[in-house]
């Protein structure tokens, strides 16, 4: 991944001025909000040095789902690391991410937490195959004192400007977005990234980043993240071999067809180098142009690559190696575009004995 200049600091302080529970945390003050049965308990968290959950900072989309638990730290056998274990808010016994009877609504989870601060450490949300959510967990990516983020965390937040909060340790981030399919769990250690859409729970601190409470769709962005950071064949549906195919039309014919098509305005904008239609996310714009080119060129890697290099979107990142296989960003983007097209390619009348560059 192309690194930013070292002197370009990236500061993402949480919307709340203090940090959540960590070795560097001194507790935090309550947020002002309407009086409710939960509010009277929130001041207790300052005394006990535990997260003061702000019920108003939980996105409305999450509140509608009765998939809430409490959680607490449990020491591994033999004095190992502490694990975060889900707790049933109704019985205060261990909960299971596979058993809905051990979950509850958010109000009950918050109330139980504040009533039992001596034994609980927070609340959490369970991801299931029945909800539209996906969680992105970034560990050891944030300076708990300054709020500065790692390059990887900053890049991911640029791709997915969704609800994001500081983890209980203060050194990580957790982002929640929506997606239109179930994504198998993914985990890697360098950088530390975990992605879950079911069978897991996220701790919820409500220490939001920049006050963003909106959960956004990340269907395309997640595909990009999987492509960039999870490069083993098992992580990508598009890892099948590309079909060998000759060019069926000249570069000039492809461009003329693409610009005259019903979506020609979109093609011309991308061809000219604009990523405006993708919230200035250039990686998504790259993939979109490659898919349009793939439709007109067919599964011809060389022609798509040659044309993309002539577009306004081309930049040095195209030839950078981002994968352990040695594949470049450009190669992977073309592969994803071709596979995403399936069999949807324009049917040219085959032209024999022609030079696709010049004809």
N, C-alpha and C positions, 0 to 999 in steps of 0.2 A: 504494500500500500504506500502511496506517495505520502511522505511525511510533510507536515507543515513546518514553517520556520520555528526553530527552537525558542525564539524570543516572542513568539505569538502565544500569549497565555490564553487559556480557555477557562473561564471562571463560571461555574454554575452553582451559585449558592442556593440553598433550599429557600423556599418561600418563607419558612419560619426561621427566625434569626439564630436559634440555637440548634445544636445537633441532637440526634437521637442517642439512645444508649450506646456508649462507647467508652473506652479508657480515657479519651480526651474530652468527654462530655461532662458538663456541669449541670445538666438538666435544662429545661426550657420553659418559658412562660406560656400561659394559656392564650389561645386565640379568642378574640371577642366574638361571640355569636349569641343567638337567641337562647333564652332560658328553656331548658328541657330537662327531663329526668336524668339525662346523662351528665349535663353540665355540672351539677353539684358535686360529682365525683372527680372531675378533671383536675381540680387543684391538688388532689392527693398525689398525682404523678410527679409533681415538682419535688415534693418531699421525699418520695421514694426513688427519685432519679430514674424513672421509667418513662417511655414515650407517652406524651399527652395527646391521645388521639383526637383530632379535630373532625368530628362527624361531618361538618359542612365541607370539608376538603376531600371527601370521597366522591368520585364521579357518580353522577346519577345513574349511569348505565350499570355500574356494579351494584348499586344499592337495590336494584330490582331483583337480584338473584339471591335466593336463600342458600348461599354456598359459603357461609362464613363460619370460621372457627376461631378459637383463641389458640395461643401457642406458648410454649415455655422452653427454656434451655434444659437439656438433659445431658449429663456427662457420659461419654462413652465408657464402657467397661475398661478397666485398667488405667483410668486416669487420662484417657485420650481427649480429643477435642470435644467441644460442646456442640450438640446438634439442636436444631430447632424442631420441636415435635408438636404436631397439631393436637389441640385439646377440645373436647366437646363442651361447648358453652353451657349446655343444660346439665350435664352430670359432672363436669370438670375431670372426667377420665379421658384417656387418650382417644383421639378421633382417628378416622381413617379417610384417606382421600378417595376411597372406593365405596364408602358407606354414607349415603345421604342422611341417614337417620342420626348421624353424629355431627351434622351441620345445622345451622340456624340462620335467621335473618341478621342483618348487620346491627340493628339496635340492641338485640339481646346479646350479641357477641361483645359489643362495646361496654354495655352495662355490666356484664359478667366480669370483664377485664378490670374495670375500675373498682368493682366490689371485692376483687380478690387479687389485688396487686402484690400481696405477699407471696403468691404462688404462681402467678401468670406473668408473662413478659410482653404480651401484645396480642393483636388480632391478625387474622389472615384470610385470604380468599382462595377457594379451591377451583382449579380449572378442570372442566369436563368436556367430553365430546359434544355435549348438548348446548353449550354456550358458544358465542362467537369470538371468545377472547384468546389471546396468545400473550405469554409473558416472556420478556427478555431480561435476563439477570446478568448484570455486569459486576464482577467482583474486583476488588483492589484497583479501582479506576479513578478514585476521587481522594483528594487531600482533604481530610476532615476539618482542618483548620482554615484553609484558604478557599476551599470549594473548587480548586482547579481540577480539571478532568484530564484523563489520558487522551491521546490522540484517537485511539479506537473508540472510546466512549463518545467523544465529540462527533466523530464521523457517523456513528450509528444514530445519535440523536438528530443529526442533520437529515438523515434518511427517514427517520420516523419521528416527527415532531408531535408525539402523543403524550398522554399522561405519564409522567416519570417522577419517582420519588427516591429519596435517600434511604438506603438500607439501614437496619438497626445498628450496624457497626459504624455507620457514618462514612465508610470507605468504599461503598458500592452503590449502584443504582439499580432500580427495578422499573421497567417500562411495561405498560399494559396497552395493547392495541387490539383491533379486531382483524379477523382474517376469514376468508370464505372457504377454508378447508382445514382439516386436521393435519398438523405438521408433526411428524415423529420427533420425539425429544432429541435435542442436540446438545452436546457439551464438549468444550475444548479448554485446555489449561493455559494456553499462551497465545493471545490474551484470554483471560477467563471470561467466557461467554456461555450462557446456558439459555436454551429456548424451549419453552413448554407450551402445549395447548391443551393438555389433559393429564390427569393422573398425578398432579402436583399441586402444592399450595404456595402462595406468595405471602410473606409477611407484609402487612400494610402499616406504614408509619404515618402517613399523611404529611410527611415532610416533603412537600412537592417542589419540583424544580421550576422556578420562575412563575409559580402560581398557575400553571397550565392544568386545568381540570378536564380538558377535552380528550376523550379516547378516539383516536383516529384509525382509519383502515390502513393496514400495513401489508396487504396481500402481495403487492409487487415488491415492496421494500424488503420483505422477509426473503423473497426469492433471491434478491441481490445479496443480502447478508449471508445466506446459505452458500451462495456462489463464491463470495469473497473470503469467508472465514472457515467454512467447513468443506475442505476441498477433497476429501476422500470420496471414492466412487459411490459409497453407500449413502452419502449425504445428499446427492443430487439425482433427481429424476431424469435430468438431461445428460447423464453420463453415457448413454448408449452411443455406439459408433455412428459417426455421420455418414450418410450415404454418399458414394462418389457420384458426382454429377457434373457434366460439362455445362458450359454456358449455353443457354438456348437463344439468347438475344444479345445484341451489342450493348455496351454501356450507355450509348446515346439513346438507344431505343428504350432501355429500362427507365432512364430519367424522364424521357418524354411521356411514357405511359404513366409513371408515378405522379408526375406533376399535373397531368390532365385528368386524373381519376377524381372520384367524388371526394376523397379525403386528400386531394392534392394540396389544399391550403396547409394541412398539418404536415405533409411531407416537405413542402417548401420551407416552412418555418424551421423544422428540424434540420433540413439540409443547409439552411443558412446559419445554423449554429445556436438557435434559440432553445432553451430548456424552460421557457416561461410556463408552458402548459403542465410542467411537472414540479411546480413550486421551486424552480431553479435547481432541481436535483438532476445533475448532469448524467449520472449513471443510469437513471431511469430513462432519460432522453436518449442516451446511447442505445439502450436495448430496444426502445420503441422504433428508432430509425432502422436498426438492424432487422427488426421484424418486417417493416415495410419493404426493405430491400430484399429480404428473403422471399417475400411473397412474389415479387417481380422477377428476381434472379433465379428462384428455385434454390435447392440445397447446394449451391455452388459457393463454397467458402472463399475461393480466390477472388471471385467477382464481387462478392459482398465486401470483402476486405478492401479491395482496390477502390470501390466506390466510396466506402466510408472514409477512407483516407483523403478523399477529395472534398469531403463535406466540411462544413464549419464547425462540427462537433469534434473533429479529430484533434487529439492532444497527445502529449508525450506518454501519458498514462496507458494509452492503447498498447504500447509495446513493453510495458513493465510486467515482470513475472510476479504473479500473485499466488501461485499454487505450488504445492510440493512436487507436483508432476512436472513442473517447468513450464506449464502453459501460461500464456500472457493474458492480461485482462481482455484484450481484443479478441483473442481466440475463444475464450470462454463466453464472451458476450455473443459472438456469432453462433456458437454452438447452442446456447440457450435459445436464441432467436429461431434457429432452424427447427429445433425440437418442439418449441412452443407452437410452431406453425402446423405441426402434424403433417397432413397431406394437403394443406391449403396453400397451393402454389398456382400461380397463373399459368395457364396452358398456352404456351407459345407454339406456333407452327415451327417445327424444328428447322433450323437453318444450317445447312451443311457447308463445310469448307469456308468458314468465315472467321475473321479476327474479331473477337468480342470487344476488344478495346476500341477499335477504330471504325467498325462498320456503321 
